[in-house]
């Protein structure tokens, strides 16, 4: 009997007090996951951007290793605070060597759509940032000096550009001096007989012969004196050459 009376008292308590509702609180209701009353905050419009580049090699199973640059992109508002953004990112890379070789215009373009770029968001010690990868070419190539420029277009149409960054892509070092030497044509050596032939063609056969004396160095005279007789110039040949006179008048040749 006592048990039945205890149960009746417990059931009667809520009926006597009535229904109580929980107090309404804006802060409490705002935390509910199904609350959709407040729209999400729009992304802020950046006023400037900055990019840091680091050369690296990407290795993937079953694929050729690729060298390129890893980039960290920051966007800043008017208070110089790093903020998240929404929009498209385009990277322009310029290779002066390709342009000078006339193989192409030397420009490569890399584009990240709005959905792709949003997925690259990451927090850093400096605030909101985006980590990207720019593949350039297969690993093992020549060393290159490149220029990279980033352009961002927000969903609202505002365009922000970074400063051009001069970066070095490590690789095989090219000997520029060797390439310059190979580009210079070889110089053909011309023997003295060519000049003699051209000179003789301009002489008149009937012109008088003039002679002159060329003094020999003493060292050459001593060397000539030590030469064997069969190697010395023949006296018969030297006798035909008239000696040079002090005057400018030529010496007549003897009659044959």
C-alpha atoms as a printed R data frame, in Angstrom:
    type eleno elety resid chain resno       x      y        z
1   ATOM     1    CA   UNK     A     1   0.000  0.000    0.000
2   ATOM     2    CA   UNK     A     2   2.857  2.354    0.811
3   ATOM     3    CA   UNK     A     3   4.482  1.662   -2.596
4   ATOM     4    CA   UNK     A     4   1.291  2.549   -4.464
5   ATOM     5    CA   UNK     A     5   0.979  5.832   -2.533
6   ATOM     6    CA   UNK     A     6   4.600  6.810   -3.320
7   ATOM     7    CA   UNK     A     7   4.049  6.286   -7.067
8   ATOM     8    CA   UNK     A     8   0.908  8.446   -7.047
9   ATOM     9    CA   UNK     A     9   2.805 11.315   -5.372
10  ATOM    10    CA   UNK     A    10   5.572 11.242   -8.012
11  ATOM    11    CA   UNK     A    11   3.072 11.333  -10.886
12  ATOM    12    CA   UNK     A    12   1.080 14.178   -9.323
13  ATOM    13    CA   UNK     A    13   4.059 16.545   -8.934
14  ATOM    14    CA   UNK     A    14   4.393 17.535  -12.612
15  ATOM    15    CA   UNK     A    15   0.635 18.008  -12.906
16  ATOM    16    CA   UNK     A    16   0.616 20.437   -9.991
17  ATOM    17    CA   UNK     A    17   3.567 22.517  -11.161
18  ATOM    18    CA   UNK     A    18   2.597 22.683  -14.866
19  ATOM    19    CA   UNK     A    19   4.852 22.698  -17.961
20  ATOM    20    CA   UNK     A    20   7.979 24.803  -17.797
21  ATOM    21    CA   UNK     A    21   9.742 26.001  -20.986
22  ATOM    22    CA   UNK     A    22  13.454 26.533  -21.276
23  ATOM    23    CA   UNK     A    23  14.520 30.162  -21.417
24  ATOM    24    CA   UNK     A    24  15.240 31.480  -24.937
25  ATOM    25    CA   UNK     A    25  18.784 32.665  -25.429
26  ATOM    26    CA   UNK     A    26  20.219 34.042  -28.671
27  ATOM    27    CA   UNK     A    27  23.699 32.828  -27.836
28  ATOM    28    CA   UNK     A    28  22.447 29.367  -27.078
29  ATOM    29    CA   UNK     A    29  20.283 29.059  -30.202
30  ATOM    30    CA   UNK     A    30  23.053 30.363  -32.407
31  ATOM    31    CA   UNK     A    31  25.162 27.360  -31.454
32  ATOM    32    CA   UNK     A    32  22.624 24.862  -32.698
33  ATOM    33    CA   UNK     A    33  23.919 23.017  -35.808
34  ATOM    34    CA   UNK     A    34  20.559 23.239  -37.593
35  ATOM    35    CA   UNK     A    35  20.244 26.984  -37.179
36  ATOM    36    CA   UNK     A    36  20.363 28.590  -40.670
37  ATOM    37    CA   UNK     A    37  18.974 31.990  -39.795
38  ATOM    38    CA   UNK     A    38  22.325 33.813  -40.119
39  ATOM    39    CA   UNK     A    39  23.981 33.770  -43.583
40  ATOM    40    CA   UNK     A    40  27.727 33.016  -43.743
41  ATOM    41    CA   UNK     A    41  30.051 35.991  -43.661
42  ATOM    42    CA   UNK     A    42  31.366 36.998  -47.105
43  ATOM    43    CA   UNK     A    43  35.066 36.683  -47.853
44  ATOM    44    CA   UNK     A    44  36.956 39.956  -47.408
45  ATOM    45    CA   UNK     A    45  38.388 41.699  -50.441
46  ATOM    46    CA   UNK     A    46  42.193 41.677  -50.335
47  ATOM    47    CA   UNK     A    47  44.129 44.819  -51.176
48  ATOM    48    CA   UNK     A    48  47.493 43.118  -51.753
49  ATOM    49    CA   UNK     A    49  49.097 39.694  -51.943
50  ATOM    50    CA   UNK     A    50  52.518 38.191  -51.353
51  ATOM    51    CA   UNK     A    51  54.015 34.872  -52.486
52  ATOM    52    CA   UNK     A    52  57.124 33.034  -51.300
53  ATOM    53    CA   UNK     A    53  58.643 30.401  -53.635
54  ATOM    54    CA   UNK     A    54  60.843 27.395  -52.844
55  ATOM    55    CA   UNK     A    55  62.341 25.105  -55.550
56  ATOM    56    CA   UNK     A    56  61.611 21.422  -55.062
57  ATOM    57    CA   UNK     A    57  61.227 18.081  -56.894
58  ATOM    58    CA   UNK     A    58  57.947 16.166  -56.833
59  ATOM    59    CA   UNK     A    59  58.345 12.373  -56.906
60  ATOM    60    CA   UNK     A    60  55.261 10.221  -57.532
61  ATOM    61    CA   UNK     A    61  55.132  6.439  -57.991
62  ATOM    62    CA   UNK     A    62  55.078  5.457  -61.661
63  ATOM    63    CA   UNK     A    63  55.686  9.012  -62.900
64  ATOM    64    CA   UNK     A    64  58.697 11.008  -64.023
65  ATOM    65    CA   UNK     A    65  60.112 13.186  -61.226
66  ATOM    66    CA   UNK     A    66  59.125 16.777  -61.826
67  ATOM    67    CA   UNK     A    67  60.940 19.858  -60.662
68  ATOM    68    CA   UNK     A    68  59.104 23.045  -59.877
69  ATOM    69    CA   UNK     A    69  58.256 25.452  -57.075
70  ATOM    70    CA   UNK     A    70  56.232 25.246  -53.919
71  ATOM    71    CA   UNK     A    71  54.476 28.511  -53.130
72  ATOM    72    CA   UNK     A    72  52.914 30.014  -50.034
73  ATOM    73    CA   UNK     A    73  50.344 32.717  -50.882
74  ATOM    74    CA   UNK     A    74  49.157 35.398  -48.451
75  ATOM    75    CA   UNK     A    75  46.338 37.926  -48.918
76  ATOM    76    CA   UNK     A    76  46.055 41.074  -46.802
77  ATOM    77    CA   UNK     A    77  43.215 43.465  -46.070
78  ATOM    78    CA   UNK     A    78  43.477 47.227  -45.537
79  ATOM    79    CA   UNK     A    79  44.723 46.598  -41.983
80  ATOM    80    CA   UNK     A    80  47.624 44.388  -43.220
81  ATOM    81    CA   UNK     A    81  45.973 41.306  -41.747
82  ATOM    82    CA   UNK     A    82  46.219 37.937  -43.518
83  ATOM    83    CA   UNK     A    83  42.691 36.952  -44.567
84  ATOM    84    CA   UNK     A    84  41.075 34.040  -46.446
85  ATOM    85    CA   UNK     A    85  39.784 34.747  -49.941
86  ATOM    86    CA   UNK     A    86  37.627 33.209  -52.642
87  ATOM    87    CA   UNK     A    87  38.473 33.391  -56.319
88  ATOM    88    CA   UNK     A    88  40.804 32.240  -59.120
89  ATOM    89    CA   UNK     A    89  44.597 32.285  -59.089
90  ATOM    90    CA   UNK     A    90  46.790 32.419  -62.209
91  ATOM    91    CA   UNK     A    91  50.583 32.053  -62.224
92  ATOM    92    CA   UNK     A    92  52.655 33.326  -65.165
93  ATOM    93    CA   UNK     A    93  56.190 31.934  -65.450
94  ATOM    94    CA   UNK     A    94  58.697 33.423  -67.912
95  ATOM    95    CA   UNK     A    95  61.853 31.674  -69.120
96  ATOM    96    CA   UNK     A    96  64.152 34.116  -70.913
97  ATOM    97    CA   UNK     A    97  66.355 31.318  -72.304
98  ATOM    98    CA   UNK     A    98  63.440 29.754  -74.208
99  ATOM    99    CA   UNK     A    99  62.376 33.128  -75.545
100 ATOM   100    CA   UNK     A   100  65.889 34.017  -76.761
101 ATOM   101    CA   UNK     A   101  66.212 30.610  -78.456
102 ATOM   102    CA   UNK     A   102  62.915 31.323  -80.293
103 ATOM   103    CA   UNK     A   103  61.575 27.913  -79.288
104 ATOM   104    CA   UNK     A   104  58.465 29.559  -77.794
105 ATOM   105    CA   UNK     A   105  57.390 32.782  -76.155
106 ATOM   106    CA   UNK     A   106  58.954 31.475  -72.941
107 ATOM   107    CA   UNK     A   107  55.722 31.866  -70.941
108 ATOM   108    CA   UNK     A   108  53.937 29.131  -68.981
109 ATOM   109    CA   UNK     A   109  50.538 29.643  -67.338
110 ATOM   110    CA   UNK     A   110  49.113 27.796  -64.339
111 ATOM   111    CA   UNK     A   111  45.496 28.356  -63.283
112 ATOM   112    CA   UNK     A   112  43.620 27.374  -60.117
113 ATOM   113    CA   UNK     A   113  39.829 27.560  -60.204
114 ATOM   114    CA   UNK     A   114  37.829 28.894  -57.265
115 ATOM   115    CA   UNK     A   115  37.053 25.389  -55.999
116 ATOM   116    CA   UNK     A   116  40.637 24.213  -56.450
117 ATOM   117    CA   UNK     A   117  42.213 27.217  -54.782
118 ATOM   118    CA   UNK     A   118  39.889 27.075  -51.755
119 ATOM   119    CA   UNK     A   119  41.024 23.507  -51.061
120 ATOM   120    CA   UNK     A   120  44.634 24.727  -50.701
121 ATOM   121    CA   UNK     A   121  43.836 26.862  -47.642
122 ATOM   122    CA   UNK     A   122  46.000 26.347  -44.563
123 ATOM   123    CA   UNK     A   123  46.728 28.261  -41.382
124 ATOM   124    CA   UNK     A   124  50.286 29.396  -40.727
125 ATOM   125    CA   UNK     A   125  52.122 31.347  -38.060
126 ATOM   126    CA   UNK     A   126  51.490 34.498  -40.109
127 ATOM   127    CA   UNK     A   127  47.774 33.865  -40.525
128 ATOM   128    CA   UNK     A   128  45.587 32.593  -43.360
129 ATOM   129    CA   UNK     A   129  47.581 31.259  -46.319
130 ATOM   130    CA   UNK     A   130  47.386 28.952  -49.324
131 ATOM   131    CA   UNK     A   131  49.936 26.296  -50.300
132 ATOM   132    CA   UNK     A   132  50.343 25.576  -54.032
133 ATOM   133    CA   UNK     A   133  52.677 23.605  -56.313
134 ATOM   134    CA   UNK     A   134  53.896 24.771  -59.756
135 ATOM   135    CA   UNK     A   135  55.368 21.974  -61.939
136 ATOM   136    CA   UNK     A   136  57.865 23.282  -64.490
137 ATOM   137    CA   UNK     A   137  59.628 20.407  -66.295
138 ATOM   138    CA   UNK     A   138  61.228 16.977  -65.835
139 ATOM   139    CA   UNK     A   139  63.961 16.705  -63.230
140 ATOM   140    CA   UNK     A   140  67.566 16.576  -64.437
141 ATOM   141    CA   UNK     A   141  67.444 19.536  -66.839
142 ATOM   142    CA   UNK     A   142  69.654 22.596  -67.053
143 ATOM   143    CA   UNK     A   143  69.694 25.291  -64.439
144 ATOM   144    CA   UNK     A   144  67.173 28.028  -65.223
145 ATOM   145    CA   UNK     A   145  66.472 31.562  -64.120
146 ATOM   146    CA   UNK     A   146  62.740 32.228  -64.151
147 ATOM   147    CA   UNK     A   147  60.352 35.043  -63.372
148 ATOM   148    CA   UNK     A   148  57.048 34.240  -61.621
149 ATOM   149    CA   UNK     A   149  54.069 36.590  -61.273
150 ATOM   150    CA   UNK     A   150  50.770 35.782  -59.525
151 ATOM   151    CA   UNK     A   151  47.360 37.276  -60.368
152 ATOM   152    CA   UNK     A   152  44.261 36.722  -58.221
153 ATOM   153    CA   UNK     A   153  40.687 37.549  -59.211
154 ATOM   154    CA   UNK     A   154  38.079 37.511  -56.440
155 ATOM   155    CA   UNK     A   155  34.549 36.194  -56.898
156 ATOM   156    CA   UNK     A   156  33.423 39.831  -56.962
157 ATOM   157    CA   UNK     A   157  35.751 40.657  -59.863
158 ATOM   158    CA   UNK     A   158  38.518 42.508  -58.020
159 ATOM   159    CA   UNK     A   159  42.042 41.807  -59.325
160 ATOM   160    CA   UNK     A   160  45.171 41.749  -57.163
161 ATOM   161    CA   UNK     A   161  48.707 41.120  -58.468
162 ATOM   162    CA   UNK     A   162  51.943 40.207  -56.774
163 ATOM   163    CA   UNK     A   163  55.357 41.573  -57.616
164 ATOM   164    CA   UNK     A   164  57.442 39.616  -60.118
165 ATOM   165    CA   UNK     A   165  59.784 37.221  -58.329
166 ATOM   166    CA   UNK     A   166  63.118 36.155  -59.858
167 ATOM   167    CA   UNK     A   167  63.726 32.527  -58.884
168 ATOM   168    CA   UNK     A   168  66.428 29.962  -59.646
169 ATOM   169    CA   UNK     A   169  65.509 26.430  -60.714
170 ATOM   170    CA   UNK     A   170  68.456 24.165  -59.762
171 ATOM   171    CA   UNK     A   171  69.904 21.832  -62.399
172 ATOM   172    CA   UNK     A   172  72.932 21.224  -64.607
173 ATOM   173    CA   UNK     A   173  75.100 24.310  -64.883
174 ATOM   174    CA   UNK     A   174  75.587 25.550  -68.435
175 ATOM   175    CA   UNK     A   175  79.034 26.860  -69.506
176 ATOM   176    CA   UNK     A   176  78.069 30.113  -71.210
177 ATOM   177    CA   UNK     A   177  81.682 30.827  -72.284
178 ATOM   178    CA   UNK     A   178  81.870 27.489  -74.120
179 ATOM   179    CA   UNK     A   179  78.664 28.205  -76.003
180 ATOM   180    CA   UNK     A   180  79.985 31.636  -76.999
181 ATOM   181    CA   UNK     A   181  83.250 30.130  -78.256
182 ATOM   182    CA   UNK     A   182  81.405 27.586  -80.372
183 ATOM   183    CA   UNK     A   183  79.321 30.361  -81.906
184 ATOM   184    CA   UNK     A   184  82.443 32.256  -83.185
185 ATOM   185    CA   UNK     A   185  83.571 30.991  -86.667
186 ATOM   186    CA   UNK     A   186  87.065 29.577  -86.908
187 ATOM   187    CA   UNK     A   187  89.727 31.919  -88.370
188 ATOM   188    CA   UNK     A   188  91.443 30.499  -91.463
189 ATOM   189    CA   UNK     A   189  95.196 30.900  -91.420
190 ATOM   190    CA   UNK     A   190  96.611 32.216  -94.684
191 ATOM   191    CA   UNK     A   191 100.144 31.330  -95.671
192 ATOM   192    CA   UNK     A   192 102.645 33.892  -96.889
193 ATOM   193    CA   UNK     A   193 102.533 32.437 -100.367
194 ATOM   194    CA   UNK     A   194  99.017 33.806 -100.862
195 ATOM   195    CA   UNK     A   195 100.188 37.332 -100.296
196 ATOM   196    CA   UNK     A   196 103.171 36.739 -102.524
197 ATOM   197    CA   UNK     A   197 100.956 35.498 -105.341
198 ATOM   198    CA   UNK     A   198  98.688 38.522 -105.123
199 ATOM   199    CA   UNK     A   199 101.729 40.831 -105.130
200 ATOM   200    CA   UNK     A   200 103.351 39.196 -108.143
201 ATOM   201    CA   UNK     A   201 100.173 39.442 -110.164
202 ATOM   202    CA   UNK     A   202 100.333 43.216 -109.867
203 ATOM   203    CA   UNK     A   203 103.970 43.527 -111.104
204 ATOM   204    CA   UNK     A   204 104.918 44.451 -114.622
205 ATOM   205    CA   UNK     A   205 107.267 42.006 -116.295
206 ATOM   206    CA   UNK     A   206 109.214 44.823 -117.986
207 ATOM   207    CA   UNK     A   207 109.676 46.861 -114.798
208 ATOM   208    CA   UNK     A   208 113.187 47.278 -113.463
209 ATOM   209    CA   UNK     A   209 114.181 45.046 -110.602
210 ATOM   210    CA   UNK     A   210 115.000 46.727 -107.336
211 ATOM   211    CA   UNK     A   211 116.902 45.148 -104.517
212 ATOM   212    CA   UNK     A   212 117.295 45.979 -100.885
213 ATOM   213    CA   UNK     A   213 119.442 44.702  -98.040
214 ATOM   214    CA   UNK     A   214 117.881 43.340  -94.879
215 ATOM   215    CA   UNK     A   215 120.290 43.252  -91.908
216 ATOM   216    CA   UNK     A   216 120.350 39.930  -90.101
217 ATOM   217    CA   UNK     A   217 120.630 39.624  -86.336
218 ATOM   218    CA   UNK     A   218 123.973 38.529  -84.998
219 ATOM   219    CA   UNK     A   219 122.435 35.411  -83.478
220 ATOM   220    CA   UNK     A   220 121.114 34.357  -86.865
221 ATOM   221    CA   UNK     A   221 124.486 35.004  -88.500
222 ATOM   222    CA   UNK     A   222 126.216 32.816  -85.913
223 ATOM   223    CA   UNK     A   223 123.662 30.064  -86.449
224 ATOM   224    CA   UNK     A   224 124.183 30.291  -90.207
225 ATOM   225    CA   UNK     A   225 127.940 29.992  -89.749
226 ATOM   226    CA   UNK     A   226 127.536 26.756  -87.786
227 ATOM   227    CA   UNK     A   227 125.359 25.144  -90.491
228 ATOM   228    CA   UNK     A   228 126.884 22.365  -92.627
229 ATOM   229    CA   UNK     A   229 128.024 23.325  -96.078
230 ATOM   230    CA   UNK     A   230 125.303 21.352  -97.871
231 ATOM   231    CA   UNK     A   231 122.605 23.220  -96.005
232 ATOM   232    CA   UNK     A   232 124.008 26.720  -96.599
233 ATOM   233    CA   UNK     A   233 122.620 28.749  -99.504
234 ATOM   234    CA   UNK     A   234 124.495 28.176 -102.738
235 ATOM   235    CA   UNK     A   235 127.016 30.849 -103.718
236 ATOM   236    CA   UNK     A   236 125.914 30.476 -107.337
237 ATOM   237    CA   UNK     A   237 122.438 31.518 -106.473
238 ATOM   238    CA   UNK     A   238 123.468 34.423 -104.275
239 ATOM   239    CA   UNK     A   239 125.828 35.694 -106.935
240 ATOM   240    CA   UNK     A   240 122.880 36.360 -109.224
241 ATOM   241    CA   UNK     A   241 121.400 38.802 -106.758
242 ATOM   242    CA   UNK     A   242 123.016 42.225 -107.180
243 ATOM   243    CA   UNK     A   243 124.139 43.980 -104.084
244 ATOM   244    CA   UNK     A   244 122.126 46.932 -102.974
245 ATOM   245    CA   UNK     A   245 123.632 50.348 -103.630
246 ATOM   246    CA   UNK     A   246 123.434 53.342 -101.408
247 ATOM   247    CA   UNK     A   247 121.801 55.302 -104.209
248 ATOM   248    CA   UNK     A   248 118.244 54.737 -105.332
249 ATOM   249    CA   UNK     A   249 119.342 53.906 -108.897
250 ATOM   250    CA   UNK     A   250 119.024 50.193 -109.788
251 ATOM   251    CA   UNK     A   251 122.122 48.277 -110.866
252 ATOM   252    CA   UNK     A   252 121.899 47.023 -114.498
253 ATOM   253    CA   UNK     A   253 122.136 43.285 -114.961
254 ATOM   254    CA   UNK     A   254 124.975 41.820 -117.068
255 ATOM   255    CA   UNK     A   255 124.116 40.720 -120.598
256 ATOM   256    CA   UNK     A   256 123.400 37.020 -120.945
